[in-house]
């Protein structure tokens, strides 16, 4: 492009010089009456045929002029095309072609310029940054296709533009947006966020199908809460992800405690990666008790992580981090390998129960990973029981059915964990084949004194008996609970009364006893 500009400038300079020379030559020719002298010379030398020669030269010169002019126009047109192409490339570099909103690169350039423009902040202008993420967008793509998802993003962009007609709206990528708006002193930013949720969440027509999406919004005030636009965007993003995980509200104003929690979570993720590399997460085993004989028929594998300084990280914390960071498959494979090798020292009729997270059940390759572990350790599939939750099947029922079917073909048993707390449905019981229902501890805790809870526990046990599916009660902590469950016909149980999570060595030792010690002492 620079060469074209340079050539265009040279052509203009040449034309100007030639014009000056032409004017000078013209006035000189007029002063000496050059034309009359030329005519006289040609008449005196008619035999030279100078008039025909001059006519030919004039025609050649005119033709050369026309040729040069056409080449100049072509060069101009080519230059304009290059300029247009450069403008298109520049537009594509700074705007999202789908929604025609500014993109992340434009935002970064704007933020750098904004940070240098202190006049606006000195003038007392207040800005509010909204970080917006759509909830359920993936389901729209899965149910209606990517074309419908693209149409939805265009509708959302249009609604944002209508809601913020004079403010900067940026599509960061995927289903994430950022709005940088000027705020008046009386602006209720949280109320604005709630209104925005309603507007974005209004029903949309996607190629004849009605669809809705939820919205999570994080809000930051500038300069009241942060010193720069780049920092404000980061803080708004933190608030948005906090809102996304919240069960009470989907609009949150940034608070410093959110940043501290995000930093703690990031640090925990780094520590978790190091722990996985060092193979530092160990399996513990909680006994599963046959209530008719009080004997151990299996163990549930539980992950335990202790830092080098002796600090124990609760599973409820690091399992969620592993899921969000994409580390859960690596964690599960490592943990299952250790558990299978430990269980190899147990009697052949002792079951090993292992949990899969909802994200893993959506992975069509998870069955292959489990098979590889069994092949590597030599552990029999018939001794492995995989526990899945109801919510995991709802996320992607087709994939769940494929994975469950693949595992069951190998002889692996499938248990439905935390039954009654998720999307309990008889259709799931008919669609999927389970070997065991695990009654969630929230029902067991108060079922002796709460008639409703008692009815629920009775119904689950009766359902299991009717379908010829074993039932296991979780969270048994009192002898009275144990006796009541036995009378109701519950097949098995687990809980602190029956045995706490233990190391592989203690699990092996517990198997040597005829009756579980905790039960024998309280009998």
ZANUZA-342722 format. One record per residue (C-alpha): x, y, z. Coordinates in pm, 1 decimal, padded with zeros to 6 digits. Layout:
+----------+----------+----------+
|       px |       py |       pz |
+----------+----------+----------+
|        X |        Y |        Z |
...
+----------+----------+----------+
//
This chain:
+----------+----------+----------+
|       px |       py |       pz |
+----------+----------+----------+
|  00000.0 |  00000.0 |  00000.0 |
|  00286.2 |  00236.4 |  00076.6 |
|  00431.8 |  00174.3 | -00271.0 |
|  00103.8 |  00268.1 | -00433.9 |
|  00087.5 |  00590.1 | -00236.5 |
|  00447.7 |  00668.7 | -00332.2 |
|  00385.4 |  00598.7 | -00700.6 |
|  00073.8 |  00811.3 | -00696.5 |
|  00269.8 |  01100.9 | -00549.2 |
|  00546.5 |  01063.4 | -00812.1 |
|  00291.6 |  01066.4 | -01094.4 |
|  00141.6 |  01389.8 | -00966.9 |
|  00486.1 |  01549.1 | -00939.8 |
|  00575.3 |  01444.0 | -01295.4 |
|  00249.2 |  01586.3 | -01426.0 |
|  00314.6 |  01917.9 | -01251.7 |
|  00668.1 |  01943.5 | -01392.6 |
|  00548.5 |  01864.3 | -01744.6 |
|  00276.3 |  02126.4 | -01714.9 |
|  00529.9 |  02388.8 | -01610.8 |
|  00756.7 |  02294.7 | -01902.0 |
|  00461.0 |  02307.3 | -02140.8 |
|  00359.0 |  02654.4 | -02027.0 |
|  00717.2 |  02780.7 | -02053.9 |
|  00756.5 |  02629.8 | -02399.8 |
|  00422.6 |  02776.1 | -02509.2 |
|  00510.6 |  03131.9 | -02415.2 |
|  00854.3 |  03098.7 | -02571.7 |
|  00699.0 |  02968.2 | -02893.4 |
|  00453.4 |  03258.9 | -02897.4 |
|  00732.1 |  03511.3 | -02846.6 |
|  00931.5 |  03387.1 | -03148.0 |
|  00626.2 |  03301.8 | -03359.2 |
|  00741.4 |  02940.2 | -03373.6 |
|  00437.0 |  02813.7 | -03563.4 |
|  00483.1 |  03062.6 | -03850.1 |
|  00850.6 |  02972.9 | -03869.7 |
|  00763.8 |  02606.1 | -03879.3 |
|  00511.5 |  02655.0 | -04161.3 |
|  00763.5 |  02853.7 | -04361.8 |
|  01032.6 |  02587.8 | -04305.8 |
|  00801.7 |  02306.5 | -04417.6 |
|  00701.0 |  02498.4 | -04733.8 |
|  01064.4 |  02548.6 | -04819.8 |
|  01136.0 |  02178.3 | -04766.5 |
|  00819.8 |  02020.8 | -04904.1 |
|  01013.6 |  01726.4 | -05040.9 |
|  01102.0 |  01622.1 | -04682.6 |
|  00731.5 |  01548.6 | -04609.3 |
|  00762.9 |  01723.2 | -04273.1 |
|  00391.1 |  01796.8 | -04244.6 |
|  00305.9 |  01426.0 | -04261.6 |
|  00582.9 |  01349.1 | -04012.4 |
|  00453.1 |  01609.3 | -03767.0 |
|  00099.5 |  01479.1 | -03807.3 |
|  00220.5 |  01126.0 | -03725.4 |
|  00415.0 |  01252.7 | -03421.8 |
|  00109.4 |  01443.6 | -03301.9 |
| -00105.1 |  01131.5 | -03333.2 |
|  00158.5 |  00922.8 | -03153.8 |
|  00184.2 |  01184.1 | -02878.7 |
| -00193.8 |  01195.3 | -02837.1 |
| -00205.5 |  00817.8 | -02828.5 |
|  00069.3 |  00811.8 | -02568.9 |
| -00122.3 |  01067.4 | -02363.7 |
| -00438.7 |  00855.9 | -02378.1 |
| -00240.1 |  00543.7 | -02286.9 |
| -00072.3 |  00719.6 | -01993.3 |
| -00402.6 |  00862.1 | -01871.5 |
| -00570.2 |  00520.8 | -01880.3 |
| -00280.7 |  00365.6 | -01690.5 |
| -00307.7 |  00644.9 | -01435.1 |
| -00681.2 |  00581.7 | -01389.4 |
| -00617.6 |  00208.3 | -01349.8 |
| -00356.0 |  00282.6 | -01085.6 |
| -00603.9 |  00507.7 | -00906.5 |
| -00872.0 |  00238.6 | -00913.2 |
| -00625.6 | -00021.0 | -00785.1 |
| -00522.9 |  00215.6 | -00509.5 |
| -00885.2 |  00269.0 | -00410.7 |
| -00941.7 | -00107.2 | -00402.5 |
| -00636.2 | -00150.9 | -00182.7 |
| -00758.9 |  00126.1 |  00044.4 |
| -01100.9 | -00040.2 |  00066.2 |
| -00938.5 | -00377.9 |  00138.8 |
| -00722.1 | -00218.2 |  00404.6 |
| -01031.4 | -00059.6 |  00556.6 |
| -01207.2 | -00399.3 |  00554.8 |
| -00910.1 | -00567.2 |  00722.6 |
| -00896.9 | -00289.6 |  00979.1 |
| -01271.4 | -00327.8 |  01041.5 |
| -01242.8 | -00703.9 |  01079.3 |
| -00953.1 | -00654.2 |  01320.5 |
| -01161.9 | -00429.6 |  01544.3 |
| -01520.0 | -00553.3 |  01500.2 |
| -01705.9 | -00881.0 |  01536.3 |
| -01839.2 | -00977.4 |  01190.5 |
| -02142.5 | -01160.7 |  01335.5 |
| -02287.2 | -00893.0 |  01564.5 |
| -02097.3 | -00595.2 |  01411.6 |
| -02003.0 | -00490.5 |  01764.5 |
| -01648.3 | -00385.9 |  01861.5 |
| -01430.8 | -00681.5 |  01960.3 |
| -01170.6 | -00748.9 |  02228.2 |
| -00889.2 | -00584.8 |  02029.5 |
| -01089.8 | -00265.2 |  01995.4 |
| -01162.6 | -00276.2 |  02368.3 |
| -00793.3 | -00318.8 |  02453.4 |
| -00696.0 | -00022.1 |  02235.5 |
| -00977.8 |  00184.9 |  02382.8 |
| -00872.8 |  00089.6 |  02736.3 |
| -00511.5 |  00194.3 |  02675.5 |
| -00623.2 |  00528.6 |  02537.2 |
| -00879.1 |  00571.0 |  02812.1 |
| -00621.6 |  00516.1 |  03084.7 |
| -00412.4 |  00800.5 |  02942.3 |
| -00708.8 |  01036.8 |  02926.6 |
| -00717.6 |  01171.0 |  03281.0 |
| -00923.7 |  01474.1 |  03183.7 |
| -01244.0 |  01272.9 |  03191.6 |
| -01184.5 |  01154.6 |  03544.0 |
| -01083.4 |  01500.5 |  03661.6 |
| -01408.8 |  01628.5 |  03518.1 |
| -01601.4 |  01402.8 |  03751.1 |
| -01741.7 |  01168.7 |  03487.5 |
| -01848.0 |  00832.7 |  03630.2 |
| -01850.3 |  00514.8 |  03424.0 |
| -02018.3 |  00184.0 |  03491.6 |
| -01886.5 | -00136.6 |  03339.1 |
| -02126.1 | -00427.5 |  03286.1 |
| -01977.2 | -00772.0 |  03223.0 |
| -02249.6 | -00988.1 |  03066.8 |
| -02257.1 | -01363.8 |  03012.2 |
| -02546.7 | -01565.6 |  02870.1 |
| -02667.4 | -01865.6 |  03070.6 |
| -02784.5 | -02163.8 |  02870.8 |
| -02638.4 | -02055.4 |  02536.7 |
| -02477.4 | -02397.2 |  02479.7 |
| -02818.6 | -02562.8 |  02511.4 |
| -02952.1 | -02335.1 |  02236.3 |
| -02670.6 | -02450.3 |  02007.5 |
| -02728.1 | -02813.8 |  02098.3 |
| -03107.7 | -02803.4 |  02060.1 |
| -03150.6 | -02568.6 |  01763.9 |
| -02811.3 | -02567.3 |  01589.7 |
| -02532.1 | -02313.9 |  01554.3 |
| -02724.7 | -02103.7 |  01301.8 |
| -02990.7 | -02044.0 |  01567.2 |
| -02716.0 | -01964.0 |  01818.3 |
| -02570.9 | -01704.1 |  01581.6 |
| -02917.0 | -01553.9 |  01534.2 |
| -02959.1 | -01536.1 |  01911.4 |
| -02630.3 | -01348.3 |  01948.8 |
| -02744.3 | -01097.5 |  01686.6 |
| -03069.9 | -01043.1 |  01876.1 |
| -02881.9 | -00995.4 |  02204.4 |
| -02646.4 | -00746.6 |  02035.8 |
| -02945.8 | -00554.9 |  01898.7 |
| -03110.0 | -00543.9 |  02242.2 |
| -02790.1 | -00421.1 |  02403.5 |
| -02751.4 | -00150.8 |  02137.8 |
| -03109.1 | -00035.9 |  02196.2 |
| -03059.5 | -00033.4 |  02573.2 |
| -02723.1 |  00150.6 |  02554.1 |
| -02755.3 |  00362.1 |  02235.5 |
| -02467.9 |  00600.7 |  02317.3 |
| -02229.0 |  00368.2 |  02499.5 |
| -01952.9 |  00126.9 |  02401.4 |
| -02074.6 | -00231.5 |  02366.3 |
| -01815.1 | -00502.9 |  02303.6 |
| -01848.2 | -00870.2 |  02222.2 |
| -01551.9 | -01037.6 |  02389.5 |
| -01618.6 | -01370.9 |  02221.8 |
| -01860.1 | -01659.1 |  02257.3 |
| -02154.2 | -01538.4 |  02463.3 |
| -01968.1 | -01273.7 |  02665.1 |
| -02025.1 | -00898.8 |  02629.4 |
| -01895.1 | -00586.3 |  02800.7 |
| -02067.7 | -00248.9 |  02818.3 |
| -01887.0 |  00073.2 |  02915.8 |
| -02151.8 |  00333.2 |  02993.2 |
| -02155.8 |  00679.6 |  03140.6 |
| -02353.1 |  00687.5 |  03464.1 |
| -02531.7 |  00980.8 |  03619.0 |
| -02516.7 |  01040.5 |  03991.7 |
| -02873.3 |  00914.0 |  04039.5 |
| -02819.0 |  00596.9 |  03835.8 |
| -02908.5 |  00277.1 |  04021.2 |
| -02663.5 |  00046.6 |  03847.2 |
| -02794.3 | -00271.8 |  04005.1 |
| -03150.7 | -00189.6 |  03903.9 |
| -03021.9 | -00119.2 |  03555.0 |
| -02860.1 | -00460.9 |  03556.2 |
| -03187.5 | -00625.5 |  03661.4 |
| -03372.6 | -00448.1 |  03378.9 |
| -03103.4 | -00561.2 |  03137.7 |
| -03152.5 | -00922.4 |  03251.7 |
| -03523.6 | -00896.9 |  03173.2 |
| -03462.9 | -00744.2 |  02831.0 |
| -03202.8 | -00999.8 |  02725.8 |
| -03404.6 | -01285.0 |  02875.1 |
| -03722.8 | -01198.1 |  02685.8 |
| -03838.8 | -01479.7 |  02452.0 |
| -03677.6 | -01489.1 |  02107.5 |
| -03797.2 | -01642.7 |  01784.9 |
| -03518.4 | -01851.1 |  01636.5 |
| -03626.1 | -01975.0 |  01295.8 |
| -03973.9 | -02059.3 |  01420.6 |
| -03864.8 | -02186.2 |  01762.8 |
| -03912.9 | -01985.8 |  02079.8 |
| -03607.7 | -01973.6 |  02303.8 |
| -03490.0 | -01792.8 |  02614.0 |
| -03151.4 | -01747.0 |  02779.9 |
| -03057.2 | -01636.0 |  03125.9 |
| -02804.0 | -01365.2 |  03201.2 |
| -02532.7 | -01318.6 |  03463.2 |
| -02405.5 | -00962.5 |  03507.9 |
| -02111.8 | -00820.8 |  03703.3 |
| -02094.9 | -00444.9 |  03764.5 |
| -01806.2 | -00211.0 |  03850.4 |
| -01799.7 |  00167.2 |  03895.3 |
| -01508.6 |  00368.7 |  03756.4 |
| -01324.9 |  00547.4 |  03909.1 |
| -01508.0 |  00483.0 |  04237.6 |
| -01398.2 |  00118.1 |  04267.4 |
| -01094.6 |  00082.8 |  04039.6 |
| -00814.4 |  00300.6 |  03905.4 |
| -00813.5 |  00199.5 |  03538.9 |
| -01051.4 |  00069.5 |  03277.3 |
| -00850.3 | -00250.7 |  03229.5 |
| -00873.5 | -00325.6 |  03600.0 |
| -01244.2 | -00236.0 |  03600.5 |
| -01313.4 | -00486.1 |  03322.4 |
| -01130.1 | -00758.3 |  03514.8 |
| -01327.0 | -00679.6 |  03830.6 |
| -01656.9 | -00678.1 |  03641.8 |
| -01562.9 | -01017.7 |  03501.7 |
| -01494.8 | -01149.1 |  03852.6 |
| -01832.8 | -01018.5 |  03971.6 |
| -02004.2 | -01176.8 |  03671.8 |
| -01856.0 | -01522.2 |  03740.0 |
| -01954.0 | -01486.1 |  04105.2 |
| -02310.3 | -01407.3 |  03995.2 |
| -02304.2 | -01705.0 |  03758.4 |
| -02236.0 | -01939.8 |  04050.5 |
| -02487.8 | -01770.2 |  04280.1 |
| -02826.1 | -01928.4 |  04342.0 |
| -02985.6 | -01611.0 |  04479.4 |
| -02908.6 | -01337.2 |  04224.1 |
| -02768.8 | -01300.9 |  03874.8 |
| -02663.6 | -00935.0 |  03909.8 |
| -02378.7 | -00844.9 |  04144.4 |
| -02187.1 | -00526.6 |  04213.2 |
| -01816.8 | -00595.6 |  04252.5 |
| -01677.1 | -00624.4 |  04604.5 |
| -01314.5 | -00664.9 |  04702.0 |
| -01390.1 | -00995.4 |  04870.9 |
| -01474.8 | -01133.9 |  04524.7 |
| -01126.2 | -01053.3 |  04399.9 |
| -00974.7 | -01221.9 |  04704.6 |
| -01189.7 | -01530.7 |  04644.6 |
| -01089.9 | -01537.2 |  04275.3 |
| -00721.7 | -01511.2 |  04369.1 |
| -00761.0 | -01787.7 |  04624.7 |
| -00931.2 | -02003.1 |  04363.5 |
| -00656.4 | -01932.1 |  04106.6 |
| -00391.1 | -02021.3 |  04365.7 |
| -00580.1 | -02340.1 |  04448.5 |
| -00593.4 | -02430.9 |  04080.0 |
| -00215.7 | -02388.8 |  04049.7 |
| -00161.3 | -02599.5 |  04361.1 |
| -00399.4 | -02863.2 |  04224.6 |
| -00204.0 | -02885.8 |  03898.3 |
|  00115.7 | -02932.3 |  04096.2 |
| -00050.6 | -03194.8 |  04315.8 |
| -00168.0 | -03387.2 |  04009.9 |
|  00179.6 | -03374.7 |  03860.8 |
|  00323.8 | -03501.6 |  04188.5 |
|  00044.3 | -03760.7 |  04221.8 |
| -00025.0 | -03621.0 |  04568.0 |
| -00402.3 | -03678.2 |  04584.2 |
| -00479.9 | -04004.6 |  04760.3 |
| -00785.7 | -04229.9 |  04766.0 |
| -00961.7 | -04295.1 |  05095.7 |
| -01225.4 | -04561.8 |  05139.9 |
| -01559.2 | -04538.6 |  05320.4 |
| -01720.7 | -04875.6 |  05400.2 |
| -02046.3 | -04982.2 |  05236.7 |
| -02233.9 | -05211.0 |  05476.2 |
| -02484.4 | -05485.0 |  05404.7 |
| -02750.4 | -05409.1 |  05667.2 |
| -02870.9 | -05768.8 |  05688.8 |
| -02528.8 | -05903.1 |  05790.5 |
| -02345.9 | -05589.2 |  05909.9 |
| -02058.7 | -05690.1 |  05683.8 |
| -01862.7 | -05477.3 |  05442.2 |
| -01955.4 | -05552.3 |  05082.9 |
| -01755.5 | -05265.2 |  04930.4 |
| -01590.1 | -04927.4 |  04967.4 |
| -01664.4 | -04590.5 |  04812.6 |
| -01353.8 | -04410.4 |  04685.5 |
| -01313.8 | -04056.4 |  04821.4 |
| -01039.9 | -03814.0 |  04716.7 |
| -00821.6 | -03667.2 |  04988.5 |
| -00564.6 | -03390.9 |  04935.9 |
| -00322.1 | -03274.9 |  05201.6 |
| -00077.5 | -02992.8 |  05136.0 |
|  00291.3 | -03031.8 |  05229.4 |
|  00230.6 | -02814.4 |  05538.1 |
| -00035.7 | -03056.9 |  05660.3 |
| -00340.2 | -02851.7 |  05556.0 |
| -00626.0 | -03071.2 |  05432.8 |
| -00821.5 | -02929.4 |  05138.5 |
| -01188.6 | -03035.5 |  05149.3 |
| -01303.0 | -03230.3 |  04841.4 |
| -01599.3 | -02995.8 |  04798.0 |
| -01345.3 | -02723.1 |  04718.5 |
| -01089.6 | -02888.5 |  04494.0 |
| -01329.0 | -03115.6 |  04302.1 |
| -01519.6 | -02810.5 |  04178.4 |
| -01193.1 | -02638.3 |  04085.1 |
| -01086.2 | -02951.4 |  03895.8 |
| -01414.7 | -02951.7 |  03702.0 |
| -01393.7 | -02584.0 |  03608.8 |
| -01025.4 | -02606.2 |  03514.1 |
| -01068.7 | -02916.7 |  03298.2 |
| -00858.7 | -03128.1 |  03536.1 |
| -01130.7 | -03364.8 |  03654.8 |
| -01055.7 | -03639.6 |  03400.4 |
| -00687.2 | -03644.8 |  03490.1 |
| -00773.4 | -03646.9 |  03859.4 |
| -01025.1 | -03928.8 |  03821.2 |
| -00794.3 | -04149.0 |  03614.6 |
| -00508.0 | -04113.1 |  03862.1 |
| -00735.6 | -04173.9 |  04158.4 |
| -00905.2 | -04477.8 |  04003.6 |
| -00569.9 | -04635.0 |  03914.3 |
| -00456.9 | -04612.4 |  04274.9 |
| -00790.7 | -04742.8 |  04402.4 |
| -00790.7 | -05039.9 |  04163.6 |
| -00437.4 | -05134.9 |  04272.4 |
| -00536.7 | -05104.6 |  04639.6 |
| -00854.6 | -05306.5 |  04585.3 |
| -00654.8 | -05584.1 |  04420.4 |
| -00545.4 | -05684.9 |  04772.7 |
| -00907.8 | -05723.1 |  04889.3 |
| -01124.1 | -06032.7 |  04852.3 |
| -01266.2 | -06076.9 |  04502.9 |
| -01626.1 | -06019.9 |  04616.0 |
| -01556.7 | -05671.5 |  04759.9 |
| -01696.2 | -05391.2 |  04544.5 |
| -01515.7 | -05067.2 |  04455.2 |
| -01752.9 | -04770.8 |  04415.7 |
| -01626.3 | -04467.1 |  04223.0 |
| -01792.9 | -04130.2 |  04153.4 |
| -01809.8 | -03958.6 |  03814.2 |
| -01881.9 | -03585.6 |  03797.8 |
| -02158.8 | -03448.6 |  03570.9 |
| -01898.6 | -03298.9 |  03335.5 |
| -01736.7 | -03640.0 |  03288.7 |
| -02062.5 | -03807.2 |  03197.1 |
| -02095.6 | -03561.3 |  02907.2 |
| -01764.4 | -03692.0 |  02768.5 |
| -01822.3 | -03975.4 |  02521.9 |
| -01463.8 | -04092.9 |  02574.7 |
| -01493.3 | -04139.4 |  02950.3 |
| -01585.1 | -04505.9 |  02904.2 |
| -01267.4 | -04566.0 |  02706.1 |
| -01060.1 | -04397.1 |  02977.5 |
| -01211.8 | -04619.1 |  03245.6 |
| -01154.5 | -04928.1 |  03032.2 |
| -00787.7 | -04833.3 |  02988.5 |
| -00750.6 | -04804.0 |  03367.1 |
| -00905.9 | -05147.6 |  03420.1 |
| -00684.2 | -05301.7 |  03153.9 |
| -00372.2 | -05139.6 |  03298.1 |
| -00443.6 | -05246.5 |  03657.2 |
| -00603.1 | -05582.2 |  03578.6 |
| -00906.0 | -05498.7 |  03792.4 |
| -01220.7 | -05690.9 |  03700.3 |
| -01504.7 | -05467.8 |  03565.0 |
| -01761.1 | -05669.9 |  03764.4 |
| -01607.8 | -05539.7 |  04088.3 |
| -01641.9 | -05173.9 |  03984.7 |
| -01949.6 | -04966.0 |  04055.7 |
| -01973.4 | -04617.1 |  03901.6 |
| -02183.8 | -04360.8 |  04087.1 |
| -02353.9 | -04086.8 |  03886.6 |
| -02597.3 | -03815.6 |  03991.3 |
| -02940.9 | -03738.2 |  03849.8 |
| -02831.1 | -03391.4 |  03738.9 |
| -02549.6 | -03545.0 |  03532.8 |
| -02801.0 | -03731.5 |  03316.3 |
| -03011.4 | -03422.6 |  03257.2 |
| -02717.2 | -03222.6 |  03120.0 |
| -02682.0 | -03448.9 |  02816.4 |
| -02916.7 | -03746.8 |  02831.8 |
| -02809.9 | -03894.8 |  02497.0 |
| -02440.2 | -03895.5 |  02584.0 |
| -02519.5 | -04024.8 |  02933.4 |
| -02715.7 | -04314.4 |  02785.4 |
| -02428.9 | -04393.3 |  02547.6 |
| -02167.1 | -04388.8 |  02826.6 |
| -02380.3 | -04589.5 |  03070.2 |
| -02457.8 | -04848.8 |  02805.3 |
| -02089.3 | -04876.8 |  02714.8 |
| -01990.4 | -04935.5 |  03078.1 |
| -02267.5 | -05183.6 |  03147.3 |
| -02169.5 | -05392.7 |  02845.5 |
| -01834.9 | -05448.4 |  03019.0 |
| -02006.6 | -05561.1 |  03337.8 |
| -01953.7 | -05237.1 |  03533.1 |
| -02240.7 | -05162.2 |  03772.5 |
| -02410.5 | -04821.1 |  03774.5 |
| -02545.4 | -04659.5 |  04092.1 |
| -02769.2 | -04352.5 |  04098.0 |
| -02618.6 | -04126.1 |  04364.3 |
| -02796.8 | -03863.1 |  04578.9 |
| -03133.9 | -03995.1 |  04467.1 |
| -03418.5 | -03753.7 |  04532.7 |
| -03213.7 | -03434.0 |  04533.8 |
| -03189.7 | -03375.0 |  04159.0 |
| -03431.2 | -03423.7 |  03870.8 |
| -03596.6 | -03737.1 |  04001.0 |
| -03810.7 | -03891.1 |  03732.9 |
| -03963.2 | -04233.1 |  03671.9 |
| -03874.6 | -04187.5 |  03304.9 |
| -03507.8 | -04193.6 |  03404.4 |
| -03561.9 | -04516.7 |  03592.2 |
| -03719.9 | -04670.2 |  03282.4 |
| -03465.6 | -04530.7 |  03036.9 |
| -03153.8 | -04618.0 |  03237.4 |
| -03070.8 | -04945.0 |  03407.7 |
| -02927.2 | -04902.3 |  03757.3 |
| -02796.0 | -05159.5 |  04001.5 |
| -02838.6 | -04937.2 |  04306.7 |
| -03020.9 | -04626.7 |  04435.4 |
| -02834.3 | -04423.4 |  04696.2 |
| -03069.4 | -04228.4 |  04922.5 |
| -02922.6 | -03885.5 |  04990.3 |
| -02819.8 | -03811.7 |  05348.0 |
| -03044.8 | -03502.5 |  05357.4 |
| -03343.1 | -03742.9 |  05376.4 |
| -03180.0 | -03975.3 |  05628.4 |
| -03083.8 | -03696.4 |  05870.1 |
| -03438.4 | -03623.6 |  05994.2 |
| -03651.8 | -03904.2 |  05854.6 |
| -03725.9 | -04048.8 |  06200.6 |
| -03890.6 | -03728.0 |  06322.3 |
| -04014.1 | -03571.9 |  05997.5 |
| -04318.4 | -03751.6 |  05851.5 |
| -04255.3 | -03612.5 |  05501.7 |
| -03893.1 | -03723.5 |  05500.5 |
| -03997.7 | -04059.4 |  05636.0 |
| -04250.1 | -04100.2 |  05355.5 |
| -03987.2 | -04012.6 |  05096.5 |
| -03740.5 | -04269.0 |  05235.3 |
| -04013.6 | -04534.1 |  05244.1 |
| -04110.5 | -04453.6 |  04884.4 |
| -03752.7 | -04478.3 |  04755.7 |
| -03695.3 | -04811.2 |  04929.4 |
| -04027.2 | -04941.5 |  04795.7 |
| -03935.3 | -04819.1 |  04445.6 |
| -03602.2 | -05000.1 |  04466.8 |
| -03765.4 | -05321.4 |  04584.7 |
| -04029.9 | -05296.5 |  04313.4 |
| -03769.4 | -05251.8 |  04041.4 |
| -03534.4 | -05510.1 |  04193.4 |
| -03274.5 | -05238.6 |  04249.3 |
| -03070.0 | -05233.3 |  04571.2 |
| -03097.7 | -04927.1 |  04798.0 |
| -02819.5 | -04769.0 |  05001.0 |
| -02881.2 | -04506.7 |  05269.4 |
| -02611.7 | -04238.9 |  05301.7 |
| -02517.7 | -04043.9 |  05612.2 |
| -02616.6 | -04292.9 |  05883.3 |
| -02487.7 | -04148.8 |  06211.0 |
| -02727.3 | -04274.0 |  06479.7 |
| -02806.4 | -04632.9 |  06590.3 |
| -03177.3 | -04551.4 |  06577.4 |
| -03145.2 | -04450.3 |  06212.3 |
| -02975.0 | -04779.9 |  06138.7 |
| -03246.5 | -04985.3 |  06306.5 |
| -03526.1 | -04789.9 |  06137.5 |
| -03370.8 | -04839.3 |  05793.1 |
| -03334.0 | -05212.5 |  05855.1 |
| -03705.2 | -05235.4 |  05940.9 |
| -03795.9 | -05047.1 |  05623.5 |
| -03603.5 | -05300.6 |  05415.9 |
| -03309.5 | -05085.1 |  05308.1 |
| -03040.5 | -05312.1 |  05169.9 |
| -02723.8 | -05129.8 |  05268.5 |
| -02585.6 | -04814.1 |  05421.4 |
| -02286.8 | -04593.8 |  05483.2 |
| -02205.6 | -04314.6 |  05725.2 |
| -01988.6 | -04224.5 |  06021.0 |
| -02174.6 | -04474.6 |  06243.1 |
| -02071.1 | -04754.0 |  06007.4 |
| -01724.1 | -04633.5 |  05926.7 |
| -01535.8 | -04317.5 |  05839.8 |
| -01319.3 | -04278.4 |  05527.1 |
| -00991.4 | -04463.3 |  05582.1 |
| -00661.4 | -04544.4 |  05416.7 |
| -00610.1 | -04857.0 |  05205.8 |
| -00425.7 | -05029.3 |  05489.6 |
| -00707.2 | -04965.9 |  05737.4 |
| -00964.5 | -05073.6 |  05480.4 |
| -00783.9 | -05404.3 |  05437.6 |
| -00770.9 | -05446.4 |  05814.4 |
| -01143.9 | -05369.7 |  05846.6 |
| -01221.2 | -05649.5 |  05602.1 |
| -01051.3 | -05898.2 |  05832.5 |
| -01309.6 | -05847.6 |  06109.7 |
| -01628.6 | -06056.9 |  06110.8 |
| -01853.3 | -05759.2 |  06191.6 |
| -01792.8 | -05388.4 |  06149.9 |
| -01655.5 | -05267.3 |  06487.1 |
| -01866.7 | -04950.7 |  06504.2 |
| -02185.7 | -05152.8 |  06462.4 |
| -02085.0 | -05424.4 |  06705.3 |
| -02004.9 | -05175.7 |  06983.1 |
| -02336.9 | -04995.0 |  06951.5 |
| -02553.2 | -05305.2 |  06915.1 |
+----------+----------+----------+
//
